[in-house]
Amino acid sequence: MENFSRTQIYLTAAQQAALASLAQEQGSSASAVIREAVDVYIAQHHPASKTTRRKAAAGAWKKAEPGSPSLAQLRREERRF
């Protein structure tokens, strides 16, 4: 089992209600939903994750299928993250 550290956050009433509803739908706790959301956020925004995605995509456009996005489109998309 992982070691957890306690962190407090302030949510609006709407956020709290949506979080509780989502947790109930998933059959999990609000804390588990928040941890999952944090993991996704870190994966999308951490510089090391961006580098890993770039390396994995290197050369992908050389063998692109017709209708695939251009290199310029791929670069624009990467800049959004």
N, C-alpha and C positions, 0 to 999 in steps of 0.2 A: 504494500500500500504506500502511496506517495505521502510525503509530509506536506501539509498545507499550512499556510500562514493566513491569519485573519486580516481582512481588508474591509473597511467600511466604505460604502458609497451612498450618495444621495440620489434618489430617483424621484421623478414626478409621480403623482398619483396614477396618471395614465401609463407610465412606464411600468410601475409596480403591478398594475392590473394586467397589463399585457404579458409581463414576465410570469406572473402566477398562472395565467391561462395557458401559456405556452408550456410551462413546466408540467401542469396537470395533463395536457394533451399528450406530452411525451412520456408521462409516467415517471418523471424525475423531479429533483428538487430545483428550486430557483438557483441555488448555488451552482449546481451542475450545468444549468443552461448558461449562466454567466461565464463559468470557466471555459465552456466550449466556444462561446462568442469571443472571449479574449484570445483563445488559441487561434481562431480564424483570423482575427484582426492582426495578431502578431505575424502570422504566416503571410498575410498580404502586404504588410507595411515594413517589416524588418528588412534592413538592407541586405543581410545575408540571404534571405529568402528570394529577393529580387535577383541577386547574382546567380543563385542556383537555377531559377527559372530561365534566365538568359542563357546559361551554359547548356541547359537541357534543350533549348530551342535552336541552338547554333546550327546553322546550315539547313534548317527545316525548309526554307523557301527554295532551295536549289532543286528539290524534288517535288515541288508543289504541284498539286492537281489543278486542272483548269477550274477557275472560279475561286481559288484560294485567295486569301488576303495578300496584298503586296507587302514588301518589306517595309515601306513607309507606313502602311496601316498597322502593321505589327508594332512598329516603334511608337506610334501615337498611342496605341493601346497600353503599352508598357509604361509610358509616362503618366498615365492616369492613376497608377497604383502608387 
